[in-house]
Amino acid sequence: MSTPATRALRVALRGDSILTHPRFNKGTAFPAHERKALGLTGRLPFRANTLEEQCRRAYDQLITRDTPIRKNTFLQSLKDQNWTLYYGLLSRHLKELIPIIYTPTQADAIANYSHLFRRSEGMFLTFPNQDTMEEDFLEQTRGRDIQLFVCSDAEAILGIGDQGVGIATAKSAIYTLLGGIDPSKAISVTLDVGTDNEDLLNDDLYVGWPNGRVRGKAYDKFIDKFVQLVRKYHPHSLLHFEDFGVTNAKRLLDYYRDQHAVFNDDVQGTGAVSLAALLTAVGVTKSRLADQRIVIYGSGTAGLGITRQLRDAMVQIDNMSEADANKRFYLMDRYGLVRQSLGPSKIREDLHEFVRPDDEWTGVPTNDKGEIGLFDVVRKIKPTVLVGCSTRGGAFTEKVIREMAHGTDRPIIFPLSNPSRLAEVDPKDANNWTDGKALMASGSPFPPCKNPRGGKDYIVAECNNALIYPGLGYGAMITQARSLSDSMIISGARRLASLSPALKDPDSALLPDFAEAQHVNTEVAIAVAEQAIEEGLADVLWKKDEVREHVVSGMWQPVYADYTYDQDGLH
């Protein structure tokens, strides 16, 4: 990343007002002339520090915290004080600190949100206050150039489920850190429609609306009121849906995607990064997406999102019909293989296009409920790809993995559930059970696997959405795209796959190292922006060969601006 030019800003804040404003505060980095102009000389110790020195001090303080959740709360406190220092520190220790502010530690922070609560951040729109929603919305957004809304109803937070008011500030922070979104132009929104979590409802310290979760038409009306406010006042923004339940995630995405630029990371981000990893894996095996037999173990929001993303890529890249592409997938949920004889009560409507016909399974063993389990599916179809999105730790047993290895030379195994204790298989076990032949990507970071045949260790790619969703979003935002199309997402995934170390060394990781996440997301954003222009979805008048310059120059970076006091300047 090139060194950014220092920005110059006129500010209207002085004294304690600027020291307590996280967007403008520099702490000890205010130089002498700014201290004098802004009334800070007597409020700060004598020596002015550089940002680099401040980052060293903050890191020294951070590492005294002895648990991930304590580190998380320290960083949140730092963010509340000084945005530039917060993002500067994270960017200098990217691989170490992303798991602290994001997956997996953020789940613990959200689960304990009411007990850790210190200072409100973001916007809270609550069901009983819906009559004043527009007034409340404008109170925080009036006069602001908001380019990104990250909204959540917190029904399906990964690994912990319904949390009522789990605000998605970490998601927004990753957009800034890895995608270059100006944090002043992004806002996280909690859509509080209640909770069905009895522990929260019985907790006197719960800060959300203590009511059962609203559903049906009343829920849809509330969500629509919010979406229409976004469309009315910020028509060129990106609306990011986060942690919505399986009955709402894809449904809301489909309903609004032709009305506004909307994105659901649980559906599309998970699908896109999985597609990138699989594109690399089929490159290693010198095959095509269309050649794969794919078992999806866990057909909720993430599993179905991955299925559809891979299916759409088969259609676009390999020119398959959608019907033929659907036949490459074998979906499994709590009732086992999704097949006709389960009946309508056990097959969700959104799974219908992937239901397997019963005549394929004549003679295959079932349990006492008539359900077909994972081992028998693997033995029958000899899958080339096994994807886990079930949150059932250890579901990919030795028996299953060895059976898969009998049916294909380089089994592709993606245990994507996280945190790591929920992974369907420990990659080191899958590596041993396949004699080091498995091509793997996981949802959580795992250490390298020893090669049972000797030679170098196998690095397990981390199939982390943050490798792609900030770039997808930034590419859509900077081009003011009217929608985020499937082709734009596939273009981003293909660009990510093109950066994989495995393309140069088949035994290397299927995805770039997370330390490269900023560079990777820049490339993803460029690919997305180019595709938006090619499809005619962009509201900018750029030529494709101008995209890279616009994308790179438009990225916000954590560098202190030069301030001039002006009572009519920024607040």
Order of alpha helices (4+ residues) and beta strands (2+ residues): beta-alpha-alpha-alpha-alpha-alpha-alpha-alpha-alpha-beta-alpha-beta-alpha-beta-alpha-alpha-beta-alpha-beta-alpha-beta-alpha-alpha-beta-beta-alpha-beta-alpha-beta-alpha-beta-beta-alpha-alpha-alpha-alpha-beta
